[in-house]
Amino acid sequence: MRLPLKPQELARTIVHVLDDKLAEDILLLDVSTLSPLTDYFVIATATSERQSQALVDALLEALRAQEVRPLFIEGERDSGWQLLDYGDVIVHIFSPEKRAYYRLEELWKRAQVVVRVQ
C-alpha cells in the first residue's frame, strides 16, 4: 500500500503532468494561508477543447496510478473551464478566453507563487 502524497507533492505532480501534455501558462499557487478550503491552486490554459479533455484525462490516469482520485470534477471541455478537486489541491484548466475573464491570478494575488511554467 502506498503512502498518500503530501499536498505539495501532489501539486507538483499535477504541474509536471500538465507540462508534459503541453498546457500553457501553468501556475501553482500556495493559498494555504488565504483559504480554509485548500492548500494549492494549479491554474493552466488549454488551447483547445480537445487539449482540455486530454489534460483532464492525463491527470486522472497519472494520479490513479498513485491511488489518488478527485473528490469531484466540474465542467465540460466545451465550457472553457474544467475543475478537478483533489481536496488539498484544486486544478483549474481554462480556455484562454475564460482564464482572461475569470482572472483567478488577480483574485488570489496575495497567494505565494510556487511555480510558474510559461
C-alpha positions as CSV (number, residue, x, y, z in Angstrom):
1,M,0.0,0.0,0.0
2,R,1.3,3.4,-1.0
3,L,1.6,6.3,1.4
4,P,-0.6,9.2,0.4
5,L,1.0,12.1,-1.4
6,K,1.6,15.2,0.6
7,P,-0.2,18.2,-0.7
8,Q,2.9,19.8,-2.1
9,E,4.0,16.6,-3.8
10,L,0.5,16.2,-5.3
11,A,0.6,19.8,-6.6
12,R,4.0,19.4,-8.2
13,T,3.0,16.1,-9.8
14,I,0.0,17.8,-11.3
15,V,2.2,20.6,-12.7
16,H,4.5,18.0,-14.2
17,V,1.6,16.1,-15.9
18,L,0.2,19.4,-17.3
19,D,3.6,20.5,-18.5
20,D,4.2,17.1,-20.2
21,K,0.8,17.4,-22.0
22,L,1.8,21.0,-23.2
23,A,-0.6,23.0,-21.1
24,E,0.2,26.7,-21.3
25,D,1.0,29.2,-18.6
26,I,0.9,26.8,-15.7
27,L,0.7,28.4,-12.3
28,L,1.0,26.8,-8.9
29,L,-0.3,29.0,-6.1
30,D,0.0,28.3,-2.3
31,V,-3.3,29.5,-0.9
32,S,-3.0,27.7,2.4
33,T,-2.8,31.0,4.4
34,L,-5.7,32.5,2.5
35,S,-8.2,29.7,2.2
36,P,-9.6,27.2,4.7
37,L,-10.7,25.0,1.8
38,T,-7.5,24.0,0.1
39,D,-3.7,24.4,0.2
40,Y,-2.9,24.8,-3.5
41,F,-4.4,26.1,-6.8
42,V,-3.0,24.8,-10.1
43,I,-4.1,27.0,-13.0
44,A,-3.4,26.1,-16.6
45,T,-4.5,27.0,-20.1
46,A,-5.6,24.6,-22.7
47,T,-5.5,25.9,-26.3
48,S,-8.5,23.8,-27.5
49,E,-11.4,21.7,-26.2
50,R,-9.6,18.5,-27.2
51,Q,-6.5,19.5,-25.3
52,S,-8.6,20.4,-22.2
53,Q,-10.0,16.9,-22.1
54,A,-6.6,15.4,-22.8
55,L,-5.2,17.3,-19.8
56,V,-8.0,16.1,-17.5
57,D,-7.6,12.5,-18.8
58,A,-3.9,12.6,-18.3
59,L,-4.3,13.9,-14.7
60,L,-6.9,11.2,-13.9
61,E,-4.7,8.4,-15.3
62,A,-1.4,9.6,-13.8
63,L,-2.9,10.1,-10.3
64,R,-5.0,7.0,-10.4
65,A,-1.7,5.1,-10.8
66,Q,-0.7,6.7,-7.5
67,E,-4.1,5.8,-5.9
68,V,-5.2,9.4,-5.9
69,R,-8.7,10.2,-7.1
70,P,-10.5,13.6,-7.3
71,L,-13.3,14.4,-4.8
72,F,-15.2,15.8,-7.8
73,I,-14.8,17.1,-11.3
74,E,-16.7,20.0,-12.6
75,G,-17.2,21.5,-16.1
76,E,-17.1,20.1,-19.6
77,R,-14.3,20.6,-22.1
78,D,-16.6,22.9,-24.2
79,S,-17.3,25.1,-21.2
80,G,-13.8,26.6,-21.2
81,W,-13.2,25.7,-17.5
82,Q,-12.7,22.3,-16.0
83,L,-12.1,21.9,-12.3
84,L,-10.6,18.9,-10.5
85,D,-10.9,19.0,-6.7
86,Y,-8.3,16.8,-5.0
87,G,-9.0,18.3,-1.6
88,D,-5.7,19.9,-0.8
89,V,-5.1,20.8,-4.4
90,I,-7.7,22.3,-6.8
91,V,-6.9,22.2,-10.5
92,H,-8.3,24.8,-12.9
93,I,-8.0,24.2,-16.6
94,F,-9.1,27.1,-18.7
95,S,-9.5,28.2,-22.3
96,P,-7.6,31.4,-22.9
97,E,-10.8,33.4,-23.0
98,K,-12.2,32.0,-19.7
99,R,-8.9,32.5,-18.0
100,A,-8.8,36.1,-19.0
101,Y,-12.4,36.5,-18.0
102,Y,-12.2,35.0,-14.5
103,R,-8.7,36.2,-13.7
104,L,-8.1,33.9,-10.8
105,E,-4.4,35.0,-10.6
106,E,-5.7,38.5,-9.8
107,L,-8.3,37.3,-7.3
108,W,-5.6,35.3,-5.5
109,K,-2.8,37.8,-6.0
110,R,-1.8,37.6,-2.3
111,A,-1.1,33.9,-2.7
112,Q,2.5,32.8,-2.9
113,V,3.6,31.7,-6.4
114,V,5.3,28.3,-6.0
115,V,5.9,27.5,-9.7
116,R,5.1,29.3,-13.0
117,V,5.7,27.4,-16.3
118,Q,5.2,29.6,-19.4
